[in-house]
Amino acid sequence: MSKMTEMESLMRKSGYSEKAMNYYIQKVNVGEISEPSVSFAYTGPCGDTMEIFLEIGSDNVIRDAKFQAIGCAGAFASGSALTEMIKGKTLVQAKKIDEDNIMNHLGHIPAQKIHCVCLARRTLEKAIERYKTKIKDSTEIK
């Protein structure tokens, strides 16, 4: 049995949906944006850390989104799902995405990994707050 097949089998037995497994295995949107409009790293109460990188257009639409994480498969699946969900959305629309939306998008993850969804959502929220502060500060300087 190959290593990936073992991983898939373990994830399936743990309660991950096919979609969540694919996000983790394919590493969807894992990486950095070289010159992001904003990035923010957040460490959740469980010790996992996620950093989100956003490229935001002048119309406040998220053009690209990537993330890095130090955490488990749940953190990576949640980060991938969220970054996929926010691409093409305005900051206002992205901020309205909640944990239930992410869970529904993923299909299913083990109950003990729901905190990973919260980590992704909280990191996005903090990144958007930082971006708004950055824009406000740069306008006041001019």
C-alpha atoms as a printed R data frame, in Angstrom:
    type eleno elety resid chain resno       x      y      z
1   ATOM     1    CA   MET     A     1   0.000  0.000  0.000
2   ATOM     2    CA   SER     A     2   1.459  3.374 -0.999
3   ATOM     3    CA   LYS     A     3   2.027  6.122  1.555
4   ATOM     4    CA   MET     A     4  -0.717  8.319  0.034
5   ATOM     5    CA   THR     A     5  -3.171  5.435 -0.005
6   ATOM     6    CA   GLU     A     6  -2.400  4.841  3.680
7   ATOM     7    CA   MET     A     7  -2.976  8.535  4.367
8   ATOM     8    CA   GLU     A     8  -6.248  8.534  2.437
9   ATOM     9    CA   SER     A     9  -7.389  5.426  4.279
10  ATOM    10    CA   LEU     A    10  -6.555  6.945  7.653
11  ATOM    11    CA   MET     A    11  -8.281 10.232  6.765
12  ATOM    12    CA   ARG     A    12 -11.362  8.406  5.500
13  ATOM    13    CA   LYS     A    13 -11.556  6.350  8.722
14  ATOM    14    CA   SER     A    14 -11.147  9.543 10.752
15  ATOM    15    CA   GLY     A    15 -14.198 11.111  9.076
16  ATOM    16    CA   TYR     A    16 -12.817 13.431  6.387
17  ATOM    17    CA   SER     A    17 -14.978 13.868  3.271
18  ATOM    18    CA   GLU     A    18 -13.469 13.211 -0.159
19  ATOM    19    CA   LYS     A    19 -13.397 16.965 -0.791
20  ATOM    20    CA   ALA     A    20 -11.543 17.675  2.463
21  ATOM    21    CA   MET     A    21  -9.090 14.870  1.706
22  ATOM    22    CA   ASN     A    22  -8.455 16.222 -1.792
23  ATOM    23    CA   TYR     A    23  -7.805 19.718 -0.459
24  ATOM    24    CA   TYR     A    24  -5.229 18.303  1.947
25  ATOM    25    CA   ILE     A    25  -3.556 15.902 -0.502
26  ATOM    26    CA   GLN     A    26  -3.481 18.372 -3.422
27  ATOM    27    CA   LYS     A    27  -2.255 21.235 -1.157
28  ATOM    28    CA   VAL     A    28  -4.760 23.632 -2.774
29  ATOM    29    CA   ASN     A    29  -3.636 27.273 -2.376
30  ATOM    30    CA   VAL     A    30  -0.776 26.303 -0.055
31  ATOM    31    CA   GLY     A    31   2.034 28.792 -0.530
32  ATOM    32    CA   GLU     A    32   2.730 32.491 -0.398
33  ATOM    33    CA   ILE     A    33   1.904 35.477 -2.590
34  ATOM    34    CA   SER     A    34   5.209 37.278 -3.203
35  ATOM    35    CA   GLU     A    35   3.837 40.807 -2.796
36  ATOM    36    CA   PRO     A    36   0.482 40.441 -1.054
37  ATOM    37    CA   SER     A    37  -1.851 43.314 -0.332
38  ATOM    38    CA   VAL     A    38  -1.906 41.909  3.186
39  ATOM    39    CA   SER     A    39  -0.812 38.865  5.137
40  ATOM    40    CA   PHE     A    40  -1.584 37.831  8.654
41  ATOM    41    CA   ALA     A    41  -0.478 34.932 10.855
42  ATOM    42    CA   TYR     A    42  -2.579 33.694 13.745
43  ATOM    43    CA   THR     A    43  -2.003 30.927 16.275
44  ATOM    44    CA   GLY     A    44  -5.111 29.272 17.603
45  ATOM    45    CA   PRO     A    45  -5.661 27.932 21.116
46  ATOM    46    CA   CYS     A    46  -4.687 24.427 19.939
47  ATOM    47    CA   GLY     A    47  -1.231 25.622 18.904
48  ATOM    48    CA   ASP     A    48  -1.779 25.383 15.136
49  ATOM    49    CA   THR     A    49  -0.724 28.475 13.193
50  ATOM    50    CA   MET     A    50  -2.060 29.740  9.884
51  ATOM    51    CA   GLU     A    51  -0.896 32.647  7.748
52  ATOM    52    CA   ILE     A    52  -3.140 33.988  5.009
53  ATOM    53    CA   PHE     A    53  -1.871 36.031  2.049
54  ATOM    54    CA   LEU     A    54  -4.371 38.106  0.058
55  ATOM    55    CA   GLU     A    55  -4.042 39.988 -3.205
56  ATOM    56    CA   ILE     A    56  -6.814 42.577 -3.204
57  ATOM    57    CA   GLY     A    57  -7.767 44.782 -6.139
58  ATOM    58    CA   SER     A    58  -8.614 48.477 -5.927
59  ATOM    59    CA   ASP     A    59 -12.289 47.421 -6.061
60  ATOM    60    CA   ASN     A    60 -11.775 45.459 -2.795
61  ATOM    61    CA   VAL     A    61 -12.156 42.142 -4.618
62  ATOM    62    CA   ILE     A    62  -9.873 39.303 -3.543
63  ATOM    63    CA   ARG     A    63  -7.921 38.393 -6.679
64  ATOM    64    CA   ASP     A    64  -5.822 35.644 -5.098
65  ATOM    65    CA   ALA     A    65  -5.537 33.933 -1.737
66  ATOM    66    CA   LYS     A    66  -2.948 31.536 -0.390
67  ATOM    67    CA   PHE     A    67  -1.980 30.253  3.027
68  ATOM    68    CA   GLN     A    68   0.697 28.483  4.992
69  ATOM    69    CA   ALA     A    69   0.031 26.425  8.094
70  ATOM    70    CA   ILE     A    70   1.777 24.602 10.856
71  ATOM    71    CA   GLY     A    71  -0.842 22.090 11.807
72  ATOM    72    CA   CYS     A    72  -2.763 18.974 10.976
73  ATOM    73    CA   ALA     A    73  -4.718 17.817  7.938
74  ATOM    74    CA   GLY     A    74  -7.771 19.649  9.295
75  ATOM    75    CA   ALA     A    75  -5.913 22.964  9.278
76  ATOM    76    CA   PHE     A    76  -4.759 22.459  5.699
77  ATOM    77    CA   ALA     A    77  -8.175 21.317  4.453
78  ATOM    78    CA   SER     A    78  -9.824 24.300  6.174
79  ATOM    79    CA   GLY     A    79  -7.280 26.780  4.791
80  ATOM    80    CA   SER     A    80  -7.674 25.380  1.286
81  ATOM    81    CA   ALA     A    81 -11.463 25.501  1.483
82  ATOM    82    CA   LEU     A    82 -11.557 29.053  2.786
83  ATOM    83    CA   THR     A    83  -9.073 30.409  0.244
84  ATOM    84    CA   GLU     A    84 -11.051 28.790 -2.570
85  ATOM    85    CA   MET     A    85 -14.287 30.259 -1.232
86  ATOM    86    CA   ILE     A    86 -13.027 33.856 -0.987
87  ATOM    87    CA   LYS     A    87 -11.385 34.238 -4.394
88  ATOM    88    CA   GLY     A    88 -13.425 36.662 -6.500
89  ATOM    89    CA   LYS     A    89 -15.385 37.913 -3.499
90  ATOM    90    CA   THR     A    90 -15.329 41.429 -2.085
91  ATOM    91    CA   LEU     A    91 -13.911 41.912  1.391
92  ATOM    92    CA   VAL     A    92 -17.456 42.444  2.690
93  ATOM    93    CA   GLN     A    93 -18.605 39.146  1.135
94  ATOM    94    CA   ALA     A    94 -15.532 37.275  2.389
95  ATOM    95    CA   LYS     A    95 -15.998 38.583  5.925
96  ATOM    96    CA   LYS     A    96 -19.548 37.170  5.966
97  ATOM    97    CA   ILE     A    97 -18.295 33.613  5.419
98  ATOM    98    CA   ASP     A    98 -18.675 31.800  8.715
99  ATOM    99    CA   GLU     A    99 -17.603 28.447 10.119
100 ATOM   100    CA   ASP     A   100 -20.829 26.755  8.974
101 ATOM   101    CA   ASN     A   101 -20.217 27.919  5.394
102 ATOM   102    CA   ILE     A   102 -16.714 26.449  5.475
103 ATOM   103    CA   MET     A   103 -17.959 23.188  7.019
104 ATOM   104    CA   ASN     A   104 -20.661 22.892  4.348
105 ATOM   105    CA   HIS     A   105 -18.071 23.551  1.640
106 ATOM   106    CA   LEU     A   106 -15.755 20.862  3.037
107 ATOM   107    CA   GLY     A   107 -18.502 18.278  3.343
108 ATOM   108    CA   HIS     A   108 -17.229 16.790  6.578
109 ATOM   109    CA   ILE     A   109 -14.227 16.781  8.869
110 ATOM   110    CA   PRO     A   110 -13.885 15.000 12.203
111 ATOM   111    CA   ALA     A   111 -15.624 16.783 15.091
112 ATOM   112    CA   GLN     A   112 -12.319 17.172 16.941
113 ATOM   113    CA   LYS     A   113 -10.989 19.185 13.954
114 ATOM   114    CA   ILE     A   114 -13.717 21.853 13.880
115 ATOM   115    CA   HIS     A   115 -11.300 24.181 15.681
116 ATOM   116    CA   CYS     A   116  -9.280 24.152 12.434
117 ATOM   117    CA   VAL     A   117 -12.216 25.729 10.610
118 ATOM   118    CA   CYS     A   118 -12.320 28.376 13.342
119 ATOM   119    CA   LEU     A   119  -8.577 28.963 12.933
120 ATOM   120    CA   ALA     A   120  -8.952 29.590  9.185
121 ATOM   121    CA   ARG     A   121 -11.945 31.893  9.688
122 ATOM   122    CA   ARG     A   122 -10.273 33.880 12.477
123 ATOM   123    CA   THR     A   123  -7.059 34.283 10.455
124 ATOM   124    CA   LEU     A   124  -9.044 35.670  7.505
125 ATOM   125    CA   GLU     A   125 -10.932 38.049  9.796
126 ATOM   126    CA   LYS     A   126  -7.653 39.358 11.244
127 ATOM   127    CA   ALA     A   127  -6.107 39.727  7.760
128 ATOM   128    CA   ILE     A   128  -9.081 41.793  6.570
129 ATOM   129    CA   GLU     A   129  -8.877 43.986  9.698
130 ATOM   130    CA   ARG     A   130  -5.153 44.533  9.088
131 ATOM   131    CA   TYR     A   131  -5.816 45.436  5.439
132 ATOM   132    CA   LYS     A   132  -8.489 47.980  6.370
133 ATOM   133    CA   THR     A   133  -6.159 49.558  8.942
134 ATOM   134    CA   LYS     A   134  -3.327 49.640  6.380
135 ATOM   135    CA   ILE     A   135  -5.548 51.338  3.768
136 ATOM   136    CA   LYS     A   136  -6.949 53.806  6.326
137 ATOM   137    CA   ASP     A   137  -3.454 54.698  7.561
138 ATOM   138    CA   SER     A   138  -2.108 55.194  4.031
139 ATOM   139    CA   THR     A   139  -5.016 57.494  3.127
140 ATOM   140    CA   GLU     A   140  -4.578 59.607  6.240
141 ATOM   141    CA   ILE     A   141  -0.881 60.119  5.456
142 ATOM   142    CA   LYS     A   142  -1.602 61.613  2.027
